[in-house]
Amino acid sequence: MENLDVTVLRALRDWRQDGKRAVLATVVRTWGSSPRPVGCIMALREDGAVMGSVSGGCVEYDLIARYTQAGAADALPREGPPQFVKYGVTADEAHRFGLPCGGTLEVMLEFDPEAAKVAELLQALDAGRLMHRRVRLADGQVTLEATEHPAELILNQTELVNTFGPGWRMLIIGAGQMSEYLATMALFCGFAVTVCDPREEFAGSWSVPGARLVRTMPDDTVAEMAPDGRTCVVALTHDPKLDDLALLQALETPAFYIGAIGSRRNSALRHQRMIEHLDQTDESLAHLRGPIGIYIGSKTPPEIAVSVMAEVLAVKNGVPLPRDMDVAHVKDMQDIAPNDAGQVCFVAHAD
């Protein structure tokens, strides 16, 4: 499953190539509580069809009504330079549009974006490139440029610059069943996913479209990827020969999340092994997470993958997790440790 921005852009491209009029709406500013973040996009076709959202509520209905009802007093134009629309300026308006108390958002509307430019952007995104899309406010002219670094949306007096593409990356070590579930969730959360497994018995049956599979040694893969602050590394093989050196390589990078699955006992053994044999210290291993995932009572591979993805997103979004949500504090005195075949092992331990 592809991320929402790409889905919106594909719909916009298809509509414009079919000769349909359409609007691209981008959230450019928010004040207070807002249901959707700056930079999110929505495509609106002339007949009222919508892909994506800018509020998840009544703002979409208002935009549809104003765009499709030509001649109405507050109707939106069908052509011309980009226009800005603000919602939630007053408490009554915020309530009317379903915005949280004090919430205000501003949306920029682009009329009839050029199909060829949308197609060019999609081609770059499909190739895994990170792209800046620049919109000149005077006339709506669009230019595209590749970039190495993700950036927040920029809006000034002359242009809007929005970044599209896989700004967040996930490297999964191991191509087992658990990895398939985690990779699928990461993809629809907007991550570019690389799965590394040199073992033919696992890599040969990999079947997640959109996730890049490599068969190099994991530590070499980490070095090749050069993780930055928008990269996470998740080891799922339970094999020290594959996991340990890759994890150590990742710990030397700014990766925002580095972790390995396993029971608390296995995590403690990994920690001890790295100190005794790989010249590590408690300080050098401080950012290594294990067991990974948050406690949600998971008992199956897909449920455990959900718990891991939830922890990754919490760390990505800067959300501190309560102690009793950590897998390391499972209430039933057991750790859940799925193996590569997706079988779930319950390892008893003492708290």
Secondary structure as GFF3:
##gff-version 3
##sequence-region A 1 351
A	DSSP	alpha_helix	4	17	.	.	.	ID=ss1
A	DSSP	beta_strand	22	31	.	.	.	ID=ss2
A	DSSP	beta_strand	41	45	.	.	.	ID=ss3
A	DSSP	beta_strand	50	52	.	.	.	ID=ss4
A	DSSP	alpha_helix	58	68	.	.	.	ID=ss5
A	DSSP	beta_strand	83	87	.	.	.	ID=ss6
A	DSSP	alpha_helix	91	96	.	.	.	ID=ss7
A	DSSP	beta_strand	104	111	.	.	.	ID=ss8
A	DSSP	alpha_helix	115	126	.	.	.	ID=ss9
A	DSSP	beta_strand	130	136	.	.	.	ID=ss10
A	DSSP	beta_strand	142	147	.	.	.	ID=ss11
A	DSSP	beta_strand	154	155	.	.	.	ID=ss12
A	DSSP	beta_strand	159	164	.	.	.	ID=ss13
A	DSSP	beta_strand	168	173	.	.	.	ID=ss14
A	DSSP	alpha_helix	177	188	.	.	.	ID=ss15
A	DSSP	beta_strand	191	196	.	.	.	ID=ss16
A	DSSP	alpha_helix	200	203	.	.	.	ID=ss17
A	DSSP	beta_strand	212	214	.	.	.	ID=ss18
A	DSSP	alpha_helix	218	225	.	.	.	ID=ss19
A	DSSP	beta_strand	231	235	.	.	.	ID=ss20
A	DSSP	alpha_helix	240	251	.	.	.	ID=ss21
A	DSSP	beta_strand	257	260	.	.	.	ID=ss22
A	DSSP	alpha_helix	264	277	.	.	.	ID=ss23
A	DSSP	beta_strand	288	289	.	.	.	ID=ss24
A	DSSP	alpha_helix	301	316	.	.	.	ID=ss25
A	DSSP	three_ten_helix	323	325	.	.	.	ID=ss26
A	DSSP	three_ten_helix	327	329	.	.	.	ID=ss27
A	DSSP	beta_strand	334	338	.	.	.	ID=ss28
A	DSSP	beta_strand	344	348	.	.	.	ID=ss29
###
